[in-house]
C-alpha cells in the first residue's frame, strides 16, 4: 500500500482476529500491531509490582516481545488494567502514531474501529461463539503445556467478554460501519479470504 491506509480489526478473545490481522497485513504489505499486547505488557508489569498507570507510561516497543505475555495470568491482569481510563489514555497515543504509518497499518484489538481509529479506511469485527473460542484457547493452552480444563477456559472467556463489553470506557462492540465476520464455522483460510475481500471492497 502507498500512503497511510488504516485497517481496524476488532473482536473478542480467541475469535481469530490476531491470525486474520497478521495475514491481512502480510497480504497488503502493511505494518501490524496487536494492541492487546500493549495491555498484556502493562498487565505483566503490574504482576511484577508496578502500578497500572506507571506501567502504561513506561511501556516501550521491546516490552511487546516478552515471552510470557500469552499466559492466562497475564491475560486476566491485562483485562483488569484495560478498564482503567488513565491506562487507556496513556496507550492511545502509541496506537494513533502506529495507525498513521506510511505504507498502511493493521491494528487489532477491542476498540480500534470505535475509539482508537474511528476514521479507519476499513473496519472488521471478527467474532465466534464463546464455546468455539474456548475450545480454541483450551487447545492452545494444552499444546503449550498449561494445566487447565475446558470448563475453566470457557468460564474465563465468558468473564472476559462480560468485562470487555460492560466497561464504561470503550466497551467491546462492532463499529456501526464494520464488516462482521463470524469464524465459528470457518476455516482459517476462509476467514482470511473474507477479511481480505472486505478490505479490498473498502479500498474501492
Backbone bond lengths (Angstrom), bond angles and torsions (degrees), N, CA, C in turn:
res aa  C-N    CA-C-N  psi(-1)  N-CA   C-N-CA  omega(-1)  CA-C   N-CA-C  phi
1 X - - - 1.457 - - 1.528 109.91 -
2 X 1.327 114.99 143.85 1.462 119.26 174.68 1.514 108.89 -103.93
3 X 1.342 116.15 144.42 1.445 120.57 -178.50 1.517 111.22 73.46
4 X 1.339 114.78 -170.42 1.458 120.51 -179.78 1.523 109.35 -90.52
5 X 1.332 116.31 125.99 1.467 121.94 175.96 1.518 105.45 -140.05
6 X 1.319 116.28 114.99 1.459 120.24 -173.37 1.519 111.24 -102.47
7 X 1.334 115.70 127.76 1.462 122.51 177.61 1.528 107.67 -114.06
8 X 1.338 116.66 119.24 1.462 122.53 179.87 1.522 109.34 -102.88
9 X 1.329 116.30 124.77 1.468 121.08 179.65 1.524 108.84 -126.15
10 X 1.338 115.68 111.25 1.458 121.32 -178.33 1.527 110.80 -112.04
11 X 1.341 115.04 167.95 1.455 119.80 175.98 1.511 111.27 156.03
12 X 1.333 116.76 166.72 1.457 121.35 -179.16 1.527 112.33 -75.92
13 X 1.329 115.87 172.84 1.465 122.09 -178.69 1.524 111.36 -60.50
14 X 1.340 115.94 138.94 1.470 124.15 172.92 1.524 114.10 65.18
15 X 1.339 116.88 22.52 1.469 119.61 176.36 1.528 111.29 -83.27
16 X 1.351 115.94 -15.00 1.461 120.57 -178.37 1.512 113.64 106.63
17 X 1.338 117.00 6.12 1.463 118.10 -174.45 1.522 113.29 -66.56
18 X 1.348 117.67 -31.33 1.461 119.93 178.85 1.517 111.57 -66.19
19 X 1.328 116.05 -47.47 1.471 121.31 178.53 1.520 110.20 -61.57
20 X 1.330 116.19 -45.39 1.463 121.19 -179.93 1.524 110.56 -64.01
21 X 1.327 116.76 -43.19 1.467 120.74 -178.32 1.523 111.75 -62.73
22 X 1.334 116.38 -43.38 1.477 119.06 178.46 1.522 110.75 -63.41
23 X 1.325 117.09 -39.79 1.468 120.60 -179.88 1.527 111.19 -67.83
24 X 1.326 116.69 -40.96 1.472 120.90 178.71 1.534 109.88 -64.60
25 X 1.328 116.65 -43.80 1.468 120.57 179.14 1.528 110.39 -61.03
26 X 1.338 116.86 -43.44 1.462 120.51 179.70 1.530 110.80 -64.87
27 X 1.325 116.60 -41.22 1.477 121.12 -178.98 1.532 111.65 -60.68
28 X 1.351 115.43 -42.52 1.469 119.38 -176.00 1.532 112.81 -95.95
29 X 1.325 117.44 1.14 1.465 120.35 -179.89 1.516 112.66 67.26
30 X 1.332 116.86 32.46 1.465 121.97 -177.88 1.532 110.39 -102.77
31 X 1.325 115.86 161.61 1.464 120.89 174.91 1.530 108.65 -77.74
32 X 1.342 116.68 152.27 1.467 120.70 -178.09 1.526 110.72 -125.41
33 X 1.336 115.89 136.75 1.462 121.09 174.56 1.519 109.18 -130.25
34 X 1.326 115.74 118.78 1.459 122.17 171.75 1.520 105.97 -84.82
35 X 1.332 117.03 97.76 1.467 119.38 -173.88 1.527 111.57 -68.33
36 X 1.343 117.57 -20.90 1.456 119.89 175.27 1.512 111.50 -60.64
37 X 1.345 116.51 -29.89 1.461 119.97 178.44 1.531 111.44 -65.20
38 X 1.338 116.94 -29.31 1.468 119.61 176.96 1.520 109.44 -60.74
39 X 1.336 115.43 -46.62 1.458 119.96 -178.99 1.526 111.35 -71.62
40 X 1.337 116.14 -34.95 1.468 119.09 176.25 1.528 110.36 -64.90
41 X 1.337 116.65 -40.62 1.469 119.98 179.76 1.532 110.49 -64.56
42 X 1.332 116.64 -39.51 1.467 120.34 175.83 1.523 109.48 -65.77
43 X 1.348 116.32 -44.73 1.458 120.44 179.12 1.516 112.25 -58.74
44 X 1.336 116.72 -39.48 1.467 121.17 179.38 1.529 110.56 -64.64
45 X 1.342 116.77 -40.37 1.469 120.29 178.41 1.528 111.00 -65.59
46 X 1.339 115.80 -36.35 1.466 120.00 178.65 1.528 110.25 -64.73
47 X 1.333 116.94 -39.68 1.465 120.29 177.90 1.529 111.66 -63.28
48 X 1.339 115.97 -22.68 1.467 120.75 178.09 1.530 112.18 -89.73
49 X 1.356 116.28 -0.54 1.455 119.12 173.23 1.517 117.10 114.64
50 X 1.342 118.16 -4.06 1.465 119.68 178.91 1.524 109.98 -79.21
51 X 1.334 116.40 156.18 1.464 118.95 172.08 1.530 107.95 -75.74
52 X 1.332 118.75 151.92 1.470 120.52 -179.09 1.527 113.12 -56.19
53 X 1.339 116.89 -43.27 1.467 119.85 -177.16 1.533 111.48 -65.57
54 X 1.332 116.75 -42.95 1.470 120.49 179.22 1.524 110.39 -65.87
55 X 1.331 116.31 -39.52 1.463 120.33 179.84 1.521 110.70 -62.70
56 X 1.337 117.13 -41.56 1.469 121.12 -179.35 1.526 111.16 -65.99
57 X 1.332 116.38 -41.36 1.475 119.57 -179.24 1.520 111.96 -70.31
58 X 1.341 116.89 -26.62 1.468 120.82 -176.69 1.535 112.84 -88.22
59 X 1.327 117.35 -3.68 1.457 120.65 -173.16 1.533 112.29 -63.26
60 X 1.334 116.59 134.94 1.464 122.82 174.19 1.528 107.68 -127.17
61 X 1.357 118.03 156.78 1.468 120.29 -176.72 1.527 114.39 -51.41
62 X 1.331 117.31 -35.76 1.462 120.23 -178.89 1.516 113.70 -62.15
63 X 1.353 116.76 -24.08 1.464 120.26 178.89 1.528 112.24 -64.04
64 X 1.341 116.76 -21.98 1.465 120.58 -177.66 1.520 111.79 -75.73
65 X 1.335 116.84 -7.96 1.472 121.03 -179.80 1.527 112.92 -99.32
66 X 1.336 117.60 3.78 1.468 120.32 -178.97 1.531 110.01 -59.77
67 X 1.330 118.54 138.80 1.468 121.38 -171.84 1.523 115.60 -72.20
68 X 1.345 118.16 -18.27 1.466 119.37 -173.39 1.530 114.14 -100.72
69 X 1.336 117.52 13.67 1.460 119.49 -173.13 1.525 113.78 -70.15
70 X 1.339 117.68 -14.97 1.465 120.48 -177.91 1.532 112.87 -95.17
71 X 1.322 117.93 3.34 1.464 119.56 -176.80 1.532 110.35 -71.47
72 X 1.346 117.56 152.72 1.467 120.55 178.42 1.530 112.98 -58.74
73 X 1.337 117.04 -36.62 1.466 120.40 -179.52 1.527 111.16 -64.14
74 X 1.324 116.02 -43.15 1.462 120.22 179.04 1.526 110.04 -67.70
75 X 1.331 117.19 -38.34 1.471 120.61 179.01 1.529 111.30 -60.28
76 X 1.325 116.31 -44.09 1.470 119.97 179.21 1.534 110.95 -67.33
77 X 1.337 116.69 -39.79 1.459 120.35 177.68 1.527 110.51 -63.89
78 X 1.339 116.28 -40.35 1.471 121.36 178.44 1.521 110.70 -61.00
79 X 1.328 116.33 -43.02 1.461 120.54 -179.50 1.526 110.89 -64.01
80 X 1.337 116.65 -35.45 1.472 120.27 179.20 1.526 111.70 -71.04
81 X 1.348 117.91 -42.61 1.469 119.08 -178.46 1.529 111.34 -73.42
82 X 1.335 117.13 -23.02 1.466 120.76 -176.93 1.526 112.87 -67.90
83 X 1.330 117.61 -16.46 1.468 119.52 179.28 1.531 112.06 -88.24
84 X 1.348 117.47 -2.08 1.466 121.27 -176.44 1.533 109.53 -89.26
85 X 1.342 118.29 115.94 1.469 120.99 -176.09 1.532 114.58 -53.97
86 X 1.339 118.21 -40.43 1.468 120.25 -178.85 1.527 111.85 -65.93
87 X 1.330 116.89 -32.77 1.468 120.58 176.83 1.520 109.45 -67.89
88 X 1.321 117.17 -45.95 1.463 121.01 -179.12 1.528 110.79 -61.78
89 X 1.338 116.12 -40.56 1.467 119.97 -179.78 1.529 111.19 -64.29
90 X 1.329 116.47 -40.78 1.469 120.22 -178.76 1.526 111.66 -65.16
91 X 1.329 116.35 -33.74 1.468 119.92 -177.28 1.532 113.11 -88.08
92 X 1.326 116.30 -13.74 1.468 119.89 -175.57 1.528 112.06 -63.66
93 X 1.343 117.19 -44.06 1.473 119.83 -177.10 1.523 110.89 -65.63
94 X 1.332 116.61 -37.73 1.475 121.59 176.04 1.531 109.28 -53.96
95 X 1.331 115.68 -45.69 1.467 120.78 -178.23 1.524 111.89 -71.26
96 X 1.335 117.32 -39.53 1.461 120.72 179.38 1.526 110.93 -59.37
97 X 1.319 115.87 -45.26 1.468 119.78 -178.68 1.524 110.61 -63.70
98 X 1.321 116.64 -41.54 1.462 120.45 179.34 1.525 110.39 -62.00
99 X 1.325 116.94 -42.49 1.468 121.83 -176.28 1.521 112.32 -63.84
100 X 1.330 117.03 -24.77 1.474 120.21 -177.08 1.529 112.98 -90.67
101 X 1.314 117.15 8.47 1.463 120.30 -178.00 1.530 111.76 -59.97
102 X 1.331 115.36 140.56 1.464 119.48 173.92 1.526 108.59 -69.62
103 X 1.312 117.04 140.07 1.455 120.69 -179.53 1.518 113.45 97.80
104 X 1.338 116.47 -1.27 1.457 120.34 176.10 1.507 113.31 94.46
105 X 1.328 115.91 151.23 1.462 121.43 180.00 1.524 109.82 -145.32
106 X 1.324 114.84 138.65 1.465 122.05 173.83 1.520 106.57 -112.63
107 X 1.330 116.81 121.13 1.459 121.59 176.67 1.518 108.26 -116.22
108 X 1.331 116.48 128.52 1.460 117.87 175.44 1.515 110.27 -118.52
109 X 1.326 114.90 143.76 1.457 120.20 -177.48 1.509 111.56 -178.76
110 X 1.337 115.46 -140.28 1.459 120.23 -178.04 1.528 113.26 -123.73
111 X 1.338 116.99 -15.97 1.470 118.96 -178.78 1.532 111.42 -138.88
112 X 1.332 116.27 28.38 1.474 119.28 -176.42 1.530 110.45 -69.23
113 X 1.327 116.10 -51.71 1.467 119.77 -177.24 1.516 113.99 -73.65
114 X 1.338 116.86 -22.19 1.463 119.91 -177.12 1.529 113.44 -95.86
115 X 1.352 117.45 -33.91 1.462 120.10 -172.31 1.534 113.11 -124.91
116 X 1.332 116.76 -52.22 1.474 120.29 -173.22 1.528 111.23 -70.66
117 X 1.334 116.26 -48.54 1.476 120.83 -177.83 1.531 109.98 -131.33
118 X 1.337 117.61 66.27 1.467 119.32 -178.69 1.526 113.10 -63.77
119 X 1.340 117.04 -17.74 1.466 120.94 178.00 1.526 111.74 -101.16
120 X 1.331 117.80 19.50 1.472 121.21 179.34 1.527 109.89 -54.60
121 X 1.328 115.48 146.78 1.467 120.79 -178.09 1.527 112.07 -70.97
122 X 1.332 116.78 -29.51 1.465 121.71 176.95 1.520 108.29 -140.65
123 X 1.335 116.30 137.50 1.466 120.88 -179.45 1.527 109.49 -129.73
124 X 1.327 115.64 128.93 1.458 121.39 176.84 1.523 108.47 -124.95
125 X 1.334 116.17 149.57 1.465 121.49 173.03 1.519 106.36 -127.38
126 X 1.336 115.35 111.13 1.467 121.95 -175.83 1.522 108.50 -99.63
127 X 1.331 116.98 124.66 1.451 119.98 -177.11 1.529 110.44 -139.86
128 X 1.329 115.95 174.40 1.465 124.09 175.64 1.514 106.40 -167.92
129 X 1.321 117.48 164.30 1.463 119.99 -179.80 1.531 110.03 -63.91
130 X 1.328 115.79 154.80 1.472 120.53 -179.99 1.522 110.84 -59.69
131 X 1.349 116.93 -38.48 1.463 120.77 -178.87 1.524 111.85 -65.70
132 X 1.326 116.50 -43.02 1.464 120.65 178.49 1.524 110.33 -65.01
133 X 1.317 116.62 -42.51 1.469 120.21 -179.71 1.524 111.26 -66.11
134 X 1.329 116.52 -39.22 1.466 119.93 178.20 1.523 111.03 -65.53
135 X 1.329 116.86 -38.77 1.466 120.37 178.96 1.531 110.52 -63.22
136 X 1.324 116.23 -40.93 1.476 120.55 178.20 1.529 110.63 -64.48
137 X 1.319 116.70 -46.66 1.454 120.69 -178.43 1.526 110.76 -66.09
138 X 1.335 116.99 -39.55 1.468 122.13 178.09 1.528 110.31 -59.98
139 X 1.332 116.85 -44.37 1.470 121.12 179.03 1.528 110.79 -63.08
140 X 1.347 116.67 -41.89 1.476 121.61 178.07 1.530 110.34 -59.23
141 X 1.328 115.54 -49.56 1.462 120.49 -176.72 1.527 111.16 -65.05
142 X 1.333 115.97 -42.15 1.467 120.40 179.66 1.528 110.54 -62.68
143 X 1.342 115.87 -42.46 1.473 120.42 -179.62 1.523 111.71 -65.51
144 X 1.345 116.30 -27.88 1.469 119.22 -179.43 1.531 111.53 -93.48
145 X 1.346 116.42 8.08 1.460 120.35 173.73 1.515 116.11 86.40
146 X 1.349 117.11 11.45 1.465 120.08 179.90 1.528 109.22 -83.87
147 X 1.341 116.07 127.82 1.464 121.38 179.33 1.533 109.90 -82.05
148 X 1.327 116.55 115.95 1.462 120.63 177.18 1.520 107.90 -160.01
149 X 1.337 116.95 179.41 1.463 121.21 177.39 1.516 109.00 -121.84
150 X 1.338 116.53 158.29 1.465 120.21 177.58 1.525 110.05 -59.78
151 X 1.340 116.85 -40.18 1.464 120.56 -178.40 1.530 111.37 -61.82
152 X 1.339 115.93 -39.63 1.468 119.74 178.98 1.523 110.75 -67.62
153 X 1.336 116.75 -41.72 1.470 120.45 -179.84 1.526 110.01 -65.23
154 X 1.342 116.84 -41.63 1.470 120.16 178.59 1.524 110.57 -62.42
155 X 1.315 116.64 -41.51 1.469 120.36 177.97 1.526 110.79 -62.71
156 X 1.340 116.37 -42.06 1.467 120.74 178.36 1.525 111.13 -62.48
157 X 1.344 116.23 -42.78 1.468 120.89 179.80 1.527 110.19 -61.54
158 X 1.324 116.44 -44.91 1.469 120.23 -178.96 1.527 111.39 -68.06
159 X 1.330 117.08 -38.31 1.466 120.49 177.00 1.523 110.74 -62.80
160 X 1.323 114.99 -43.71 1.462 119.75 -178.56 1.525 110.71 -66.09
161 X 1.342 116.63 -42.41 1.469 120.49 177.07 1.527 110.32 -56.87
162 X 1.338 115.67 -46.22 1.467 119.83 -178.22 1.523 111.05 -61.73
163 X 1.342 116.33 -44.57 1.475 119.82 179.28 1.521 110.67 -62.68
164 X 1.340 116.02 -45.13 1.466 120.21 -175.77 1.528 112.22 -68.38
165 X 1.340 116.53 -37.27 1.464 120.35 -176.01 1.528 112.75 -82.03
166 X 1.334 116.24 -24.93 1.461 119.25 -174.29 1.520 113.92 -102.42
167 X 1.339 117.98 -2.87 1.462 118.35 -178.28 1.535 109.78 -66.01
168 X 1.322 115.30 149.75 1.462 120.97 -175.16 1.524 111.70 -68.15
169 X 1.328 116.41 -39.10 1.470 119.99 -177.04 1.520 110.41 -103.65
170 X 1.330 116.14 127.02 1.467 123.34 175.36 1.532 112.88 53.34
171 X 1.335 117.89 56.96 1.469 118.79 178.39 1.524 111.59 -65.49
172 X 1.334 115.24 154.45 1.463 120.90 178.11 1.521 109.48 -70.79
173 X 1.332 116.82 118.60 1.465 122.38 174.63 1.519 107.81 -165.33
174 X 1.348 117.17 156.00 1.465 118.20 178.01 1.526 110.19 -69.73
175 X 1.330 116.66 143.75 1.464 119.84 169.73 1.529 107.43 -64.21
176 X 1.318 116.60 152.26 1.469 119.94 -176.28 1.529 112.10 -61.33
177 X 1.336 116.52 -25.73 1.472 120.55 -178.65 1.531 112.53 -109.29
178 X 1.346 116.80 19.39 1.468 119.93 179.25 1.529 110.65 -83.58
179 X 1.329 115.67 147.73 1.462 121.80 171.39 1.527 107.09 -86.10
180 X 1.339 117.66 120.82 1.462 121.75 -178.58 1.530 110.19 -90.04
181 X 1.334 115.64 127.26 1.461 121.86 178.45 1.525 107.93 -119.51
182 X 1.335 117.08 112.19 1.468 121.96 178.21 1.526 108.07 -93.91
183 X 1.333 115.94 113.91 1.472 120.61 -174.15 1.528 113.38 -93.46
184 X 1.336 117.66 7.89 1.470 120.57 -175.55 1.526 112.42 -52.80
185 X 1.336 116.32 -41.77 1.468 120.76 -176.36 1.530 112.21 -110.10
186 X 1.331 116.63 12.87 1.466 120.62 -175.71 1.522 112.18 -102.08
187 X 1.316 116.24 148.32 1.462 120.63 167.31 1.528 107.23 -78.83
188 X 1.323 116.39 165.75 1.467 120.18 177.20 1.532 110.28 -58.16
189 X 1.332 116.63 -45.50 1.468 120.29 -178.82 1.521 111.69 -59.92
190 X 1.332 116.31 -41.46 1.467 120.16 179.56 1.521 111.22 -65.36
191 X 1.329 115.93 -41.86 1.464 120.16 -179.48 1.527 111.27 -65.97
192 X 1.326 116.26 -42.13 1.474 120.58 178.89 1.526 110.00 -64.09
193 X 1.329 116.90 -42.92 1.468 120.88 179.47 1.527 110.71 -61.49
194 X 1.333 116.73 -41.64 1.462 120.39 178.93 1.526 110.98 -63.78
195 X 1.328 116.42 -40.44 1.465 120.59 179.86 1.529 111.40 -66.38
196 X 1.325 116.44 -44.81 1.469 120.31 179.37 1.527 110.22 -62.11
197 X 1.336 116.86 -41.17 1.461 120.66 178.70 1.530 111.05 -61.99
198 X 1.337 116.37 -40.04 1.465 120.39 179.67 1.528 111.35 -65.59
199 X 1.337 116.53 -39.90 1.470 119.75 178.46 1.525 110.08 -69.11
200 X 1.323 117.14 -41.70 1.475 119.96 177.56 1.528 110.46 -58.21
201 X 1.337 116.83 -41.62 1.459 121.07 179.59 1.528 110.44 -63.66
202 X 1.327 116.57 -39.74 1.455 121.08 179.74 1.524 112.05 -67.45
203 X 1.327 115.47 -32.16 1.468 120.48 179.48 1.520 111.30 -75.34
204 X 1.328 115.63 -16.06 1.464 119.67 178.89 1.489 113.31 78.79
